[in-house]
Amino acid sequence: SAVISQKPSRDICQRGTSLTIQCQVDSQVTMMFWYRQQPGQSLTLIATANQGSEATYESGFVIDKFPISRPNLTFSTLTVSNMSPEDSSIYLCSVEEDRGNEQYFGPGTRLTVT
Amino acid sequence: GQNIDQPTEMTATEGAIVQINCTYQTSGFNGLFWYQQHAGEAPTFLSYNVLDGLEEKGRFSSFLSRSKGYSYLLLKELQMKDSASYLCASRNSNSGYALNFGKGTSLLVTP
């Protein structure tokens, strides 16, 4: 299975600032996704970030707030812009391996906004 | 619709068998996933079903009935370490193959 790493693993940020989260995969994958998991909740899809196309955002998430880059088949970034305490959450990237249907998650980035 | 329903909590005894049910209503259905998530950790992939029937993988098995919009995860020979949240998720070909997650079932295994 694909091995996925995320940086940073956790951060505490001030209101109004921005944080860029990195997701690195040890193999080339076309499909990559960014999710958010708020405390005590399940996972909510933010956007799909397939290489070679613009990111597709889910209802309630906009590019100005969560810009995404996908420069190649092994890397992506998600930026949380102009943060507020409501953005405190765990942010996870996931990938679907090109050779199969299984989807795997990175370890997550725990963000706290004060 | 994209509704995923699963029980909120379940309790079972060490060594026993437990079945966690999941119903889904989704257009463009393209697979049903189960994940295990321990507190403070990322979800771990358990199983994927796209065809009807039972998929067995060690102590864990997953079943799918597409006509009924129903799946279950079966855990045998329960161990204390199986205490975790179990997430049911459907994949939708109309949404770029992203997963739509249920709220998760918190399983407590007792001695």
Interface residues (C-beta under 8 A of the other chain):
Chain A: S1 M31 F33 Q41 S42 L43 T44 L45 T48 N50 T56 E58 L92 S94 E96 N101 E102 Q103 Y104 F105 G106 P107 G108
Chain B: G31 F33 Y35 E41 A42 P43 T44 F45 Y48 V50 L87 A89 R91 S95 G96 Y97 A98 L99 N100 F101 G102 K103 G104
